């Protein structure tokens, strides 16, 4: 059996790692020219089922490194005003794990080698007469496999062809994603698992990414064949505004200065949080979610993660759901590989479970979005 994966994000790579462990031939096609060619996002929170699914797919030799380069995510979430006066406690996080998306992606590439082909975007596919899928690539090439998995994110080319009527909705308003080096002063902003600041026409969500060990040094000791970035601990924050900040700026420094203009009268530590933001790892953020879809009828093409059930980050379930998708699909395909199931039946079982769980997470994210979105 041969599996093709469109997209080398964390969901697609998690699946690839699990398939390699199961002895299944897998090829991953990624549109970006290299693993570090663009900004990779922010800290993500992993819950118990999410981290268990990730560990299930990763080879055991990488489990100690995964533990070393993630961080704690536990304690109360608090709601404060713009002077940091506590208004109330929100739901607490218990035994969560904080992970940096870029570091995690580099870890998930470990050992995959030439199974991942960068600069080769999947633009579409055709179902062959023999029941297999032929992926069309942007460079004019193609690849044939028993199953094509669209793990190519919210703009998925695979989903557009498989489900042309599926809708992805942009959330009104404007969001800015910032990253600020963690200092002793700023660490006090997040005494628990997160802090939500309610201001006038502007909300600020702040979380901590504190690595247990520096990723590059941890890799050198625990898995010398793995190269991880020289990342330092930081605070991740998201500013939510009901309207666009202004004319589209070109550089983060311009965005930051406009945002600082809205923080007049805010606590000095919050102003400093924005002022010290990293220009290379901060950006405007578009929040999207997918409308539910019915099961489409199983064939040699399926979907995973944001490619099918993109969700707002308010419930913290995007990465968790993608990893659980990957582990479930890997288990299903491993049963086929062992001769214990037929491919069509195994994929259909995966799809039905994935759709139920994925769109339940989308609904939860939409329910909680009002916590973070300021009134117009």
Secondary structure, DSSP 8 states (H G I E B T S, - for coil): -EEEEE--SHHHHHHHHHHHHTT-EEEEEESSSSTTSS----EEEE-HHHHHHHHHHS-GGGHHHHHHTSEEEEEEEEEEETT--EEEEEEEEEEEEEEEHHHHHHHHTTTTGGGEEET--EEEEEE-TTS-EEEEETTS-EEEESEEEE---TT-HHHHHHTTT--EEE-SSEEEEEEEE--HHHHTT-SSSEEEEE-SSEEEEEEEE--SS-HHHHHHHH-TT--------EEEEEEEESS--SS--SSHHHHHHHHHHT-TTS-HHHHHHHHTB-TTS-EEE--EEE---------SEEE-THHHH---GGGS-HHHHHHHHHHHHHHHHHHHHTTSS-HHHHHHHHHHHHHHHHHHHHHHHHHHHHHHS---
